[in-house]
Amino acid sequence: MTAAFSHFQSSLIRILLPVMVVLPLAACGFALRGTETITAQYDALALDVDQPNSELARLLRRSLDVANVSLQSADENAPILTVRNERSISRPVSINPRARAAQYEIRLSVDVAMVQDEEILLAPETLMVERTYFEDIANIAGNQDEVAIITAEMRRDLVNQLLRRLEAGSSQ
């Protein structure tokens, strides 16, 4: 009887342990990076971007498409989402023993607003994301690749921030 009870205990532990680990993660809202989906509150938007062929504009159009938002021209009475002044600023935040920059902060920002028929749906504001990275002075090419990857991630974060802002602003 002890062997059967021991087998029952081990089976119970194998079943309950994963549930006990996953349940708190699900309860706190944890989601794998990149799996967040934004439900669009608008069926159609007109997009007014100062750099329509930029990576940020492409990411924004793709994200709006995934959210089932059709892009229209400004004269079709759709809300006009304006995206202006994408800025990237890099500055050193720490130095190494050789008095060279060891750590940099990158700040990416963009100005956004949305109007429809003279009514402000999203007040003009600046969205911003920041990241820091360490520079390896022995690997300059790797540093440039790292900066490109970080900047691409920051653009995705800006687009997600904008979509969440649109969702929050429209539900008020």
C-alpha positions, 0 to 999 in steps of 0.5 A: 500500500505504501508503494501505491500511495507513493506513486499517487503522491508523485503523480499528484506532484507532477500534475500540481507543480506545473499548475502552481507555477503557471497559475500565478504567471497567468494571474499577473498578466504575464505574456511572452514578448511580442504576443500582445495583441491590440484590439483596434477601436477604430475601423478606419484611420487616415495616417499622416506620417512625415516619413511615410517610407520609414521603418516606424511608418511600415511597422505602424501600418503593419500593426494597424493592418493586423488590428483590422484597421483599414487605412484611408485617405484624409479626405474620407472623413476618417480620423487622422492619426499624425505621426511626426518628428521621429528622434533618436538621441544617444548619450554616454551614461558611464565611462570606463577606466580609460575615460571612454564611454562604456555605457550609452542611453538611446532615447527614441521619441515621436510626436503623435496626435489624432483629430476628426472633423476638428475634434481632438481624439488624441491630444498632441503628445510625445511618446518615448522609449529608452534603452541602455547598452554597454559598448565593447570597444574591442568589437565596434562592428558588433556594437553597431549591430547591437545598436541597430537591433536595439533601435528596431526593438524600440521602434516596435515598442513605440508602435505598441505604445501608440496602439495602446494609447489609441485604445485607451484614448478611444475608450474614455 
